[in-house]
Amino acid sequence: MVQGKHETKETKGAQIGQGGCEKSDIRTQSQPQYTKVMFTGTAGVGPDGKPIKLHFKWVCKKRIAKKQSKYHEKHDVYYESTTMNSEYYKKTLNEIGKAIRRKWTELGYATTRVKLQIDSAGGHGFARGHGRFDELASMMHEKHNVELVQQPGNSPMFIILDLAIWKNTEMFVDKMDTGERQREPELVKTVKKAWRQLPPVKILEAFEMRRDVVRVTLETNGSCPNEGKGRGGAKHEDSAYAALRN
């Protein structure tokens, strides 16, 4: 299984010519505005070899309207985007662990250990040497029988969600009628619908792409001509590469 987060943007203004003005007016008088929403998603291949879309969540927080507005009555409960921090991420991992164990139990593999690959994006609490990965790995092992595997550093080509899944989800979003999609709640609904419509075969394709990337990486002993800190073929020394051999 793989877990990662993704930010979707919907442009309002010069680039799409909406907002009640002519395009020329927007170009000269205002900057494009962006509605940004962040999601965390988990997908993978089950013990039966079938693709699974396991967990998908808008990174948001609950709010209570203090006064009446265009979209809310006073005291209405609503949600708005928030940032991913270490505590939010820990809570999300627990949700994912429960979802994994529930799904594997349904499939008749209640005691099978599952490997979950995560990235080291900012907000997880262990990027740039902040060192919380061992704590999260221990939690997932003890509570959910899940082996947490960290993506090798400086290696975007190993992010399975980025290889195919997120891009295809974005494509479905772009194909849908925009309507009021510049409003955050509408954009969230659209992205969730796109995730549901994503063909399961795209998950299999993403894992096949990662397998090809791993093969080439091992053949070249970790030398990546177009990736790495050196931006020109720095050889990765990250210990996480050893996990790719297993």
C-alpha positions in Angstrom: 0.0 0.0 0.0 1.1 3.6 -0.5 0.0 6.8 1.2 0.6 10.3 0.1 -0.9 13.8 0.0 -1.8 16.0 -2.9 -2.8 19.6 -3.4 -5.4 20.5 -6.1 -5.8 24.0 -7.3 -8.6 25.6 -9.2 -7.8 28.9 -10.8 -10.1 31.9 -10.7 -9.2 35.0 -12.7 -7.0 35.7 -15.6 -6.3 32.1 -16.6 -9.9 31.1 -17.0 -11.7 34.4 -17.5 -14.2 34.1 -14.7 -15.3 36.4 -11.9 -17.6 38.8 -13.7 -14.9 40.7 -15.7 -13.6 40.6 -19.1 -10.3 38.7 -19.5 -8.4 41.8 -20.4 -9.6 43.6 -17.3 -8.5 40.7 -15.1 -5.1 40.6 -16.7 -4.4 44.2 -16.0 -6.2 44.8 -12.7 -5.9 41.6 -10.7 -3.7 38.6 -10.1 -5.1 35.0 -10.6 -6.7 33.6 -7.4 -6.4 30.0 -6.4 -8.7 27.7 -4.5 -6.3 25.1 -3.0 -7.4 21.9 -1.3 -5.2 19.2 0.1 -6.0 15.5 0.2 -4.3 12.4 1.6 -4.9 9.2 -0.2 -4.0 5.5 0.2 -4.1 2.9 -2.6 -2.5 -0.4 -3.2 -2.8 -4.0 -4.3 -4.5 -6.4 -2.0 -3.5 -10.0 -1.0 -5.6 -11.3 -3.9 -3.7 -9.2 -6.4 -6.6 -6.7 -7.0 -6.2 -3.0 -6.8 -7.6 -1.1 -3.8 -8.6 2.5 -3.2 -8.5 2.3 0.6 -8.6 5.7 2.1 -9.2 9.3 0.8 -9.5 12.3 3.0 -9.7 16.1 2.7 -7.2 17.7 5.0 -9.6 20.1 6.8 -10.8 21.4 10.2 -14.2 22.0 11.7 -15.5 25.5 12.1 -18.6 27.1 13.6 -20.0 30.2 11.9 -19.9 33.2 14.3 -22.3 35.2 12.2 -24.6 34.9 9.2 -22.8 35.1 5.8 -23.5 34.4 2.1 -22.9 30.6 2.6 -23.6 30.0 6.3 -26.2 30.8 8.9 -24.9 31.8 12.4 -23.8 28.7 14.4 -23.6 26.5 11.2 -20.9 23.8 11.4 -18.7 23.7 8.3 -15.3 22.6 7.3 -12.4 24.4 5.7 -8.9 23.5 4.5 -6.1 23.3 7.0 -2.4 22.4 7.0 -1.0 19.0 7.7 1.0 18.9 10.9 2.5 16.0 12.8 -0.5 15.4 15.1 -2.9 15.5 12.1 -0.7 13.1 10.3 -0.5 10.7 13.2 -4.3 10.7 13.5 -4.6 10.1 9.7 -2.1 7.1 9.9 -4.2 5.6 12.6 -7.3 5.9 10.4 -5.4 4.3 7.5 -4.2 1.5 9.8 -7.7 0.7 10.8 -8.9 0.8 7.2 -6.1 -1.6 6.2 -6.8 -4.1 8.9 -10.6 -3.9 8.3 -10.1 -4.6 4.5 -7.6 -7.4 5.0 -10.0 -9.0 7.5 -12.8 -8.8 5.0 -10.6 -10.6 2.4 -9.8 -13.4 4.9 -6.2 -12.2 5.8 -6.8 -10.8 9.2 -3.3 -11.6 10.5 -1.3 -10.8 7.4 1.2 -8.0 7.9 0.8 -5.2 5.3 3.6 -2.9 4.1 2.7 0.8 3.8 5.0 3.1 2.0 4.8 6.8 2.9 6.7 9.8 1.7 8.7 12.4 3.8 6.7 15.5 2.9 6.6 18.5 5.1 4.0 18.3 7.9 4.5 14.6 8.6 6.8 15.5 11.5 10.0 13.7 10.4 11.1 15.6 7.3 14.5 17.2 7.3 15.8 15.2 10.2 13.1 15.8 12.7 13.1 12.0 13.4 9.7 10.9 14.3 9.4 8.1 11.8 10.5 5.3 14.3 7.7 6.4 16.7 5.1 6.2 13.9 6.4 2.9 12.6 6.2 1.4 16.1 2.6 2.7 16.5 1.5 1.2 13.2 3.2 -2.2 13.9 1.7 -2.5 17.4 -1.8 -1.2 16.7 -2.4 -2.4 13.2 0.2 -5.0 12.2 1.4 -2.6 9.4 5.0 -2.2 8.4 5.7 1.4 7.7 8.3 2.0 4.9 9.7 5.3 4.2 10.3 6.4 0.6 14.0 7.0 -0.2 15.0 10.6 0.2 15.2 12.9 -2.9 13.4 10.3 -5.0 10.1 11.6 -6.4 10.1 8.9 -9.0 9.3 6.4 -6.2 6.1 8.0 -5.2 3.5 5.6 -6.6 0.6 8.0 -6.2 2.5 10.7 -8.2 3.5 8.3 -10.9 0.0 7.8 -12.1 -2.8 8.0 -9.6 -2.8 11.8 -8.7 -2.3 12.9 -12.3 -5.2 10.7 -13.5 -7.4 12.1 -10.7 -6.5 15.6 -11.8 -7.5 14.7 -15.4 -10.9 13.6 -14.2 -11.3 16.8 -12.3 -10.5 18.9 -15.4 -13.0 17.0 -17.5 -15.9 17.7 -15.1 -18.1 20.7 -15.5 -16.6 23.5 -13.4 -19.8 25.1 -12.1 -18.9 26.8 -8.8 -15.7 24.7 -8.5 -13.7 27.8 -7.4 -15.5 27.5 -4.1 -13.7 25.2 -1.7 -16.7 22.9 -0.9 -17.5 22.4 -4.6 -13.9 21.7 -5.5 -13.7 19.1 -2.7 -16.9 17.4 -4.0 -15.4 17.3 -7.5 -12.1 15.9 -6.4 -13.8 13.2 -4.3 -15.9 12.2 -7.3 -12.8 12.1 -9.5 -11.2 9.7 -7.0 -14.2 7.4 -7.0 -14.2 7.4 -10.8 -10.5 6.6 -11.1 -10.2 3.2 -12.9 -8.6 0.6 -10.6 -6.2 -0.4 -13.5 -4.4 3.0 -12.9 -3.3 1.7 -9.5 -1.8 -1.4 -11.1 -0.1 0.7 -13.7 1.5 2.9 -11.0 2.9 -0.2 -9.2 4.2 -1.5 -12.5 5.9 1.8 -13.2 7.5 1.7 -9.7 8.8 -1.8 -10.3 10.5 -0.6 -13.5 12.0 2.4 -11.6 13.3 0.0 -8.9 14.8 -2.3 -11.5 16.7 0.6 -13.2 17.8 2.0 -9.8 19.3 -1.3 -8.7 21.0 -1.9 -12.1 22.6 1.6 -11.8 23.5 1.2 -8.1 21.3 4.1 -7.2 22.7 6.6 -9.7 19.9 8.9 -11.0 20.9 11.1 -13.9 18.0 13.5 -13.5 17.3 13.4 -9.7 19.0 13.9 -6.4 20.6 16.7 -4.4 23.3 17.3 -7.0 20.7 17.9 -9.7 23.0 16.1 -12.1 23.3 12.5 -11.1 24.1 12.4 -7.4 24.4 8.8 -6.1 21.8 8.2 -3.4 23.3 6.9 -0.2 19.9 6.7 1.6 19.6 3.5 3.6 16.0 3.2 2.5 17.2 1.9 -0.9 18.1 -1.4 0.9 14.4 -2.0 1.4 13.8 -2.0 -2.3 15.8 -5.3 -2.5 13.2 -7.1 -0.3 
